[in-house]
Amino acid sequence: MKTLHRLAPVAALGAAALMLASCGSRPDAATGSGDASSNAAGTAFNACMVLDTGGVDDRSFNQSSYAGFTAANKENPDVKISYVPSDDSSAYEPNLTTEVGKGCDTIVAVGGLMSDAVTAVAKQNPDKKFAEIDAAPTADNVYGFQYNTAEGGFLGGYLAAGMTKTGTVGTWGGLNIPPVTIYMDGFWEGVQYYNQQKGKSVKVLGWDENNPKGGTFVGGDAGFTDQAAGRSITETFAAQGADIVMPVAGQAGLGAGAAAQAAGGKLNLIWVDTDGCVSAEQYCQYFISSVTKNLTDAVKQYVLDSADGKAPTGSYVGDLKNDGTGLAPFNQFDSQVPADLKSELDKVKADIIDGSIKITSPSAVKAS
């Protein structure tokens, strides 16, 4: 089944991200909580961020990434932070170029969709340091943040297969790009592994790792913001028998929350990027768990190291072993998840870490 509407960047947050980002008032939309041009004090380190579409409070990867900035500023007040939003993809390169002109000491680009723009601007400015979320480094002066969320997604799929009452689960995305499909691959693989181990036949709607062209996505310019489309897709899955769905689509995923609410207890969800009970707490009662992506801590550490004159090179890969991905608490479902299933999830996690279980996702990344 393939559902198309419109599209935009990927979903992402960590529980810590939202708690940090929600403290205090929203920063100014153009310059955030600091102005990189105010590098007057000799000890100041100016960290600048170019956001993808959706804004700094998108409950997704923009907000989670910027929370890393605010955490770094809290720990080291000499770190001055700022951000610029991107209304659409045409703003990526101009925004990056503007930040270079402001004298930023490092510029963090949020999202793999900016790769071409980051590559171009970084090569034009070899003396500047850049970093990019969800992308491998493309130049010597670019640091990459990558996440093997197929590992966390595998746990999410296994959990969903173990919790479904109908024998049908589903997953859908905002856009058919690797930072989205890597979650969906992991989810699909986790269900297949459960079926293999248990002799079951739990069905996955919306995604088959072996047939990516048949996947279900919102698509279009609002792929990560169109909540109405997200609700429609989720309700279609529910009509086809799914009682657990994992959306991978930022704000569009909130439409799945509305669908679960309307279903009156017949439909539950697995959130992504952060603990959904923090980032979308109004739907907490429907989140069995969340597949997390720890952007906040990684960005914070990058900024603090850079401010200390120890800017890392190469790339960071978040995985189960280093807590870059994983499962959030079961929250309100804690008493409903059987003890045996919890133990199995611990064993599956350990087996993924030691290599006993192989992740086959074509989008999977390996620790450097």
C-alpha positions in Angstrom: 0.0 0.0 0.0 1.3 3.4 -0.9 -0.2 6.7 0.3 1.2 10.0 -1.0 0.5 13.5 0.0 3.3 15.9 0.8 6.7 16.0 2.5 9.5 17.6 4.7 12.2 16.7 7.3 12.5 13.8 9.8 11.2 13.3 13.3 13.4 13.3 16.3 13.7 14.3 20.0 14.9 12.7 23.3 13.1 13.0 26.5 15.9 15.1 27.8 15.7 17.2 24.7 12.1 18.3 25.3 12.6 18.8 29.0 15.5 21.1 28.3 13.9 22.9 25.3 10.6 23.5 27.2 12.2 25.4 30.0 11.7 29.1 29.7 10.3 31.0 26.8 10.7 30.2 23.2 13.8 31.8 21.7 13.5 34.6 19.1 12.7 33.0 15.8 15.7 34.5 14.0 18.5 34.4 16.5 17.5 32.0 19.3 18.7 32.8 22.8 21.9 34.4 21.8 23.4 36.4 18.9 26.5 34.9 17.3 27.5 38.4 16.1 28.1 39.4 19.8 31.5 37.6 19.9 33.1 40.5 21.8 34.3 38.7 25.0 37.5 36.9 24.0 36.4 33.7 25.7 33.1 33.4 23.9 32.5 30.4 21.7 29.7 31.0 19.1 27.7 27.9 18.3 25.2 28.4 15.5 22.5 26.1 14.2 20.6 26.0 10.9 17.3 24.4 11.5 15.3 22.4 9.0 11.6 23.2 8.4 9.2 22.9 11.3 10.8 25.4 13.6 12.7 25.2 16.9 9.7 23.9 18.8 8.8 21.1 16.3 8.7 18.4 19.0 11.1 16.6 16.7 14.7 16.7 15.6 15.0 20.5 15.4 14.0 20.9 19.0 16.0 18.0 20.2 19.1 19.2 18.5 18.8 22.8 19.8 18.2 21.4 23.3 21.8 20.1 23.0 22.8 23.8 22.4 20.9 25.0 25.4 22.3 22.3 27.6 25.9 23.2 26.5 25.2 26.9 27.2 23.9 25.9 30.7 27.0 24.0 31.5 29.4 26.5 30.0 28.0 30.1 29.8 30.8 31.1 27.5 29.1 29.1 24.8 26.9 31.6 23.0 24.1 29.9 21.0 21.8 31.0 18.2 19.8 29.4 15.4 18.1 30.4 12.1 15.0 28.6 10.8 14.6 27.3 7.2 11.2 27.8 5.6 12.0 25.3 2.9 14.9 23.5 1.3 15.9 26.6 -0.8 16.9 28.4 2.4 19.5 25.8 3.4 22.5 27.2 1.6 21.7 30.9 2.1 21.2 30.2 5.8 24.5 28.4 6.1 26.3 31.1 4.2 24.8 33.8 6.5 26.0 31.9 9.6 29.5 31.9 8.1 29.3 35.6 7.7 28.3 36.0 11.4 31.6 34.6 12.5 30.2 31.4 14.1 32.8 29.1 15.5 30.8 26.1 14.6 27.7 25.6 12.5 25.4 22.7 13.0 23.0 21.8 10.2 19.9 19.8 11.3 19.0 17.1 8.9 20.4 14.9 6.2 18.4 16.9 3.6 21.0 19.6 4.0 23.9 17.5 2.9 24.4 19.1 -0.5 24.2 22.6 1.0 26.6 21.7 3.8 29.1 20.2 1.4 29.1 23.2 -0.8 29.4 25.8 1.9 32.0 23.8 3.9 34.2 23.4 0.9 33.9 27.1 0.2 35.0 27.8 3.8 37.6 25.3 4.8 38.7 27.3 7.8 35.2 27.0 9.4 33.9 24.0 11.4 30.6 22.4 10.5 28.5 19.5 11.8 25.4 17.8 10.4 22.7 15.7 11.9 21.8 12.5 10.2 24.7 12.6 7.7 28.2 11.3 7.2 30.9 13.9 7.0 31.4 15.1 3.4 34.5 17.3 3.9 37.4 17.4 6.4 35.8 20.3 8.2 32.4 18.6 8.6 31.5 16.4 11.6 28.7 13.9 11.2 26.0 12.8 13.6 24.6 9.4 12.5 22.2 7.1 14.3 21.7 3.4 13.8 18.1 3.6 14.8 17.4 0.3 13.0 18.7 -1.2 16.3 16.2 0.7 18.5 13.5 0.1 15.8 14.1 -3.7 16.0 13.3 -3.6 19.7 10.1 -1.5 18.9 9.0 -4.1 16.3 9.6 -7.0 18.6 7.7 -5.2 21.3 4.8 -4.4 19.0 4.7 -8.1 17.8 4.6 -9.2 21.4 1.8 -6.8 22.4 -0.6 -7.0 19.4 -3.9 -8.6 20.0 -5.0 -8.6 16.3 -1.8 -10.0 14.9 -1.4 -6.9 12.7 0.9 -3.8 13.3 2.0 -1.0 11.1 4.5 1.7 10.5 4.6 4.7 8.1 6.9 7.7 7.5 7.0 11.3 6.5 9.3 10.8 3.6 11.1 7.9 1.9 14.6 8.8 3.0 17.2 6.8 5.0 16.8 8.7 8.4 13.1 7.7 8.2 13.3 4.2 6.6 16.0 3.1 9.0 13.5 3.1 11.8 10.9 1.3 9.6 13.5 -1.3 8.6 14.3 -2.0 12.2 10.6 -2.2 13.2 9.9 -4.6 10.3 13.0 -6.8 11.2 12.0 -6.9 14.8 8.5 -8.3 13.9 10.1 -10.9 11.5 12.5 -12.0 14.3 9.6 -12.3 16.8 7.6 -14.4 14.2 10.7 -16.6 13.7 11.3 -17.1 17.4 7.7 -17.7 18.3 6.3 -19.4 15.3 3.9 -16.6 14.8 2.8 -14.6 11.7 2.3 -11.0 12.9 1.7 -8.9 9.8 3.3 -5.4 9.2 1.4 -2.8 7.2 3.1 0.1 5.6 6.6 -1.2 5.1 8.5 -4.2 3.8 12.3 -3.9 3.9 12.4 -6.1 0.8 10.0 -3.8 -1.1 10.7 -0.2 -0.2 8.9 1.2 -3.2 5.6 -0.1 -1.7 6.0 1.8 1.6 3.5 4.2 3.1 4.6 7.9 3.4 2.8 11.2 3.8 5.1 12.7 1.2 5.2 16.2 -0.2 6.3 19.5 1.4 4.3 18.8 4.6 5.4 15.2 5.1 6.5 16.0 8.6 3.8 18.5 9.5 0.6 17.2 7.9 -1.3 15.8 10.9 -4.5 15.3 9.0 -2.6 13.0 6.5 -1.0 11.2 9.5 -4.4 10.6 11.0 -5.8 9.3 7.8 -3.0 6.8 7.2 -3.2 5.6 10.7 -7.0 5.1 10.6 -6.5 3.2 7.3 -4.1 0.9 9.0 -6.6 0.4 11.9 -9.4 -0.4 9.4 -7.1 -3.1 8.0 -6.6 -4.6 11.5 -3.6 -2.9 13.0 -3.8 -2.3 16.7 -0.3 -0.9 17.1 1.3 1.7 14.8 4.7 3.4 14.7 4.7 6.8 12.8 8.1 8.2 11.8 7.1 11.6 10.7 7.6 14.4 13.3 4.5 16.5 13.8 2.6 14.6 11.2 2.9 11.7 13.7 0.6 13.6 16.1 -2.1 12.7 13.7 -1.6 9.1 14.8 -2.2 10.2 18.3 -5.5 11.7 17.3 -6.4 8.5 15.5 -5.6 6.5 18.6 -7.6 8.8 20.8 -10.6 8.5 18.5 -10.3 4.7 18.5 -11.2 4.6 22.2 -8.6 2.1 23.3 -8.5 -0.1 20.3 -5.3 1.4 18.9 -2.0 2.1 20.5 1.3 3.6 19.3 5.1 3.4 19.4 6.6 6.9 19.1 10.1 7.7 17.8 13.1 10.0 18.6 12.0 10.8 22.1 9.8 9.4 24.9 6.4 10.3 23.4 5.1 10.8 27.0 7.4 13.8 27.1 7.2 15.2 23.5 3.5 14.4 23.0 2.3 13.9 26.5 -1.3 14.5 25.5 -1.3 11.1 23.9 0.8 9.4 26.6 -1.9 6.8 27.4 -1.5 5.4 23.9 2.3 5.1 23.8 3.4 1.6 24.6 7.0 2.9 24.4 9.2 5.0 22.1 12.2 4.3 19.9 14.6 7.0 21.1 17.4 8.9 19.3 19.6 10.8 21.6 20.4 13.9 19.7 20.6 16.2 22.7 23.5 14.6 24.5 25.5 14.1 21.4 25.1 17.7 20.2 25.8 19.0 23.7 29.1 17.1 23.9 30.1 18.2 20.5 29.7 21.8 21.4 31.4 21.5 24.8 34.4 19.7 23.2 34.6 22.3 20.4 34.5 25.1 22.9 37.4 23.5 24.8 39.4 23.4 21.6 38.9 19.7 21.1 36.5 19.7 18.2 35.9 16.0 17.2 36.5 14.9 13.6 34.9 12.2 11.6 31.5 11.1 12.8 29.5 9.9 15.8 27.3 6.9 15.5 24.6 6.4 18.1 23.6 2.8 18.7 22.3 0.5 21.4 25.7 0.1 22.9 26.3 3.8 23.5 22.7 4.6 24.3 22.4 6.6 21.1 19.1 4.7 20.4 16.9 2.4 22.4 13.5 2.0 24.0 12.0 4.6 26.3 10.2 3.5 29.5 6.8 1.8 29.1 5.2 4.5 31.2 1.5 3.9 31.6 1.9 0.5 29.9 4.5 -0.8 32.3 2.0 -3.1 34.1 0.6 -4.3 30.8 3.9 -5.5 29.2 4.4 -9.0 30.4 7.6 -9.7 32.4 8.6 -12.4 30.0 8.4 -9.9 27.1 10.5 -7.4 29.0 13.2 -10.1 29.6 13.1 -11.1 25.9 13.6 -7.5 24.9 16.7 -7.3 27.2 18.0 -10.5 25.6 17.3 -9.2 22.1 19.1 -5.9 22.9 22.2 -7.8 24.2 22.2 -10.0 21.1 22.1 -7.0 18.8 25.0 -5.4 20.7 27.2 -8.5 20.6 26.3 -9.2 17.0 24.3 -12.4 17.6 21.4 -10.7 15.8 22.4 -9.1 12.6 20.6 -5.9 11.4 20.1 -6.1 7.6 18.7 -2.6 7.0 20.4 -1.1 3.9 20.3 2.3 5.8 22.1 0.9 8.9 25.3 2.7 9.9 28.3 1.2 11.7 30.3 2.6 14.6 33.5 4.2 13.3 
